[in-house]
Amino acid sequence: MMLLMPVLIPMLAAAISMVLWKHQTLQRWISVFSNFALLVAAGTLFTTVYNDGIQVITLGGWDAPFGISLVADLLAVIMVTVSAVVAFCISIYALATMTKEHEKFGFYPLLHLMLAGVIGSFLTGDIFNLYVWFEIMLVASFGLLILGGERSQMEGALKYVTLNLLSSALFLSAIGLLYAYAGTLNMADLGQKLAMSDSPEVVTVISLLFLVAFGIKAAAFPLFFWLPASYHTPPVAISAVFAGLLTKVGVYALYRVFSVIFIGDIGFTHSTLLMWMGIFTMVTGVLGAAAQFEVRRILSFHIVSQIGYMILGLALFTPLAILGGVFYLFHHIVVKTNLFLIGGVMHRLHGTYDLSRLGGLYKSAPFLAILFAIPAMSLAGIPPLSGFFAKFVVIKAGIEAKEWIGVIASLAVGLLTMYSMIKIWAEAFWKKLPEEAETLPPLSDSERLCLYLPIILMAGITVTIGINAEWFVNLALWPLNRSSILSSTFKLC
């Protein structure tokens, strides 16, 4: 039952919020309390897996590989726990930022439904049910993206929906071909059967369909343009949860299938396709960010750029590289969510995300300046914050593998990332506020609490990860003994 709770809690919260559709105040507090309960359930599951090992439950009385399995290994519970932290922070932040009009359109039911899809994706042990959870997540995210029906939201949603529907069609087609070939969809079972395949070229073709499908969902090169075209359009609480979680589910799926299932043609799928995908994703993302002058657009392009580091870790496919990629994955969720939340406070103070119309925040909001510096420096890879260790491990793995193009690209992208963060600092915080800029009424005490508490919590997590990097790196060691994980999971299933 413990394994089901992180999925059941947001689904129950979504159902209750639907029943209380006309009672926005109750929905707000249900959101806060349910996400706190989710955080407790995720923490309990994390402790159990950390102490006792992999947890598995089969539903409907059918044993794997025939039945539906939920599997919680250390990677899955790390992602569930970080997602719960994000959900709790967003629920508090939304108290001060979501308008009643947006709440009337179903913000809270859609948010909880999306969280259920995200967490279900992390915990599933069956690749078809990964598709089901993906679709639950994406349907809810479609609703959140167009919440309010503003013109800019509709324009961004068109690209978002089109590319993600293409991704879903490819994903479903790949699942059908995989089942026709292997006769199973249980991930552990697939890992064992495909390792003994006598037709590796067929497996490689199927793996390419998964690569394109998950690459789109992860916003990897070349089909990433839907993300910077859409993530800056909804209310900031929605932008932040999208930035933190949605693309990471795609990256997580890539790590699952290309470190457990499709490992028979590493020279082509990893060393060639994933390697160049990672490099071009890094470079195009950071160049796009450098050309922008609006806070959320800059941050959106940097999501793409940082996804490249994660894909590079998978492409190198050494124990150190996988470790670095996993570390990067959960570090980035916290940092990127926090930067979007800080951008929302800038907007609340001056009514804009345009850097040319911002300024003087170093004097008018000095605490916000400090809070911005922490995730910004972490994203740029400045020690001793979490981003430094994530980049360091991936780059060190590239040096050991002698993949010099990837190493040079990683270092160059790191410098350009720093340039973008300095640009935001110089324009929004350091320069004088332009005379024509708008200044909104000061924050009330309750508003200040709801806006700043999540930011402080996430900044503290970023610092904690950096200071205790060794402990967190050890958490990312799950793939170092892939065969034992496979055999244990299959046996338990």
HELIX and SHEET records of a PDB file:
HELIX    1   1 MET A    5  VAL A   19  1                                  15    
HELIX    2   2 GLN A   24  ASP A   52  1                                  29    
HELIX    3   3 LEU A   74  THR A   97  1                                  24    
HELIX    4   4 LYS A  100  LYS A  104  1                                   5    
HELIX    5   5 PHE A  107  LEU A  123  1                                  17    
HELIX    6   6 ILE A  127  LEU A  145  1                                  19    
HELIX    7   7 ARG A  151  ALA A  182  1                                  32    
HELIX    8   8 MET A  187  ALA A  195  1                                   9    
HELIX    9   9 PRO A  200  LYS A  217  1                                  18    
HELIX   10  10 TRP A  226  SER A  230  1                                   5    
HELIX   11  11 VAL A  236  VAL A  241  1                                   6    
HELIX   12  12 PHE A  242  LEU A  246  3                                   5    
HELIX   13  13 THR A  247  ARG A  256  1                                  10    
HELIX   14  14 VAL A  257  ILE A  261  3                                   5    
HELIX   15  15 ILE A  266  PHE A  268  1                                   3    
HELIX   16  16 THR A  269  LEU A  274  3                                   6    
HELIX   17  17 MET A  275  ALA A  290  1                                  16    
HELIX   18  18 VAL A  295  LEU A  316  1                                  22    
HELIX   19  19 PRO A  319  HIS A  350  1                                  32    
HELIX   20  20 LEU A  355  ARG A  357  5                                   3    
HELIX   21  21 LEU A  361  SER A  364  1                                   4    
HELIX   22  22 PRO A  366  ALA A  380  1                                  15    
HELIX   23  23 SER A  386  GLU A  400  1                                  15    
HELIX   24  24 TRP A  404  ILE A  424  1                                  21    
HELIX   25  25 TRP A  425  TRP A  430  3                                   6    
HELIX   26  26 ASP A  445  ILE A  467  1                                  23    
HELIX   27  27 ALA A  469  LEU A  475  1                                   7    
HELIX   28  28 TRP A  478  ASN A  481  5                                   4    
HELIX   29  29 ARG A  482  LEU A  492  1                                  11    
SHEET    1   A 2 GLN A  55  LEU A  59  0                                        
SHEET    2   A 2 ILE A  68  ALA A  72 -1                                        
END                                                                             
